[in-house]
Amino acid sequence: KKKKKKKKKNTVSKEKSEATLSFSATEADWKDAESKAYAKEKGKYSVPGFRKGHAPKHVIEQYYGEGVFADAALDELIQSGWEKYLDDAEKATSDELMPIGRPSANVESVKDGKVKFTLKFPVRPEVKLAEYKGIKIPKIEYNVSDKDVDDELRRIAERGAKVEEKSGEAENGDIVNIDYKGPVDGVAFDGGTAEKYDLTLGSGTFIPGFEDQLVGVKAGDERAVKVTFPENYHADELKGKEAVFECKVNKVSRKVVPEINDEWAKNVSEFDNLADYRASIEKRMKETNDRRARTEKENAVINAIVDGSEADIPEVMVSEYLDDMLRDLGMRLYYQGISVEDYFKFLGTTEEDYRKENHDKAARGALTRLCLEEIVKRENITATDEEAEKKYLDSQPEPEEGKEKRKPDEREMSYLKNEIVMDKLLDMLVSSAVTE
């Protein structure tokens, strides 16, 4: 006799980035699910003559109705079917149908103790990847001129400038310490009054015309400064308004910038002369420019690949990418002493608004991530434990005498390997790119 083929209890189909698990449960499965549902739910039901939670299943069904445990039994079947699928998916050699989010369930039929239902869930989408080698990118190059180095030296010198009080007239670039008061239409306004305020003339800190009228003042002078608030001023009630500020000059100071020479270079650096200090600055600026050019080349190649690639990105991946964006934002704000909540309040917005506004950016970010992961897979780019350990040890400072450098833990090794793989990937993409 031929053996009867065992009918499959579940089948899986996939369309784009959504899979559908069709599951059928036998009468025995249903009875088992009802028993489990009874065990979990019986404590909710009170039946006369029984302590709460101790009434037999058939008594509760007689008292509350035959289908009293049906919903809970369906939940049991759905959950067990889902757990069985997850277990099988974990053992599978391919992750093509591995869920990346929770399923939505739909009961198709319940008849004679047999149940059919479907579970729809998001899966990793297939990527229609563009050509990623030989990408054409514009020439990206940043040179350092002698003027660039001179300007940087001047900025460094100006940061170390000393402020000295002067007795003569104030010029552009000088600092005037003033008391001022300037009502508009006879009414004081926020920011219209201050005492002992240091204002650098020519800095453009105050509204147009204010600083110009203080050029030539000396300590002890009093001057009326007449100005008109610009039409694009941030306070609506002041736009286009005229005001006269009564100013009293407490003192006038100037910045004394040190002369850029060997002695100065020796004082502000580890070098003995200006030539060596200048060479070190030029080298640092070139390294910065090289990093900038490299980053722009990487972005140009990646953008070209993503522009030409396609994938049906499920919303769960977009949401996860938005979570990452919010975490990054939170970390940046944390170092500025601001919480994300306060940041959104200050902007008059919400996290929900942020997610809506950045939805398309997150979708592209998710697609970018998929494209890069697909290239890594196709090119079989990997990182070894030895490479990760070396990268870690090279980044650590020399230990005290007699001590050894600490080796990275498992979490650090995983992070370092991801970094190394990404470095290898970008090296490959940029080195194969063609400059137009």
PyMOL commands that set and color helices and strands:
alter all, ss='L'
color gray80, all
select helices_A, chain A and resi 27-44+57-64+70-91+146-159+212-214+236-238+262-268+274-307+315-334+340-347+351-357+359-379+385-395+410-432
alter helices_A, ss='H'
color red, helices_A
select strands_A, chain A and resi 10-15+18-25+104-111+114-122+136-137+162-166+175-181+193-200+222-228+242-256+434-435
alter strands_A, ss='S'
color yellow, strands_A
deselect
rebuild
show_as cartoon
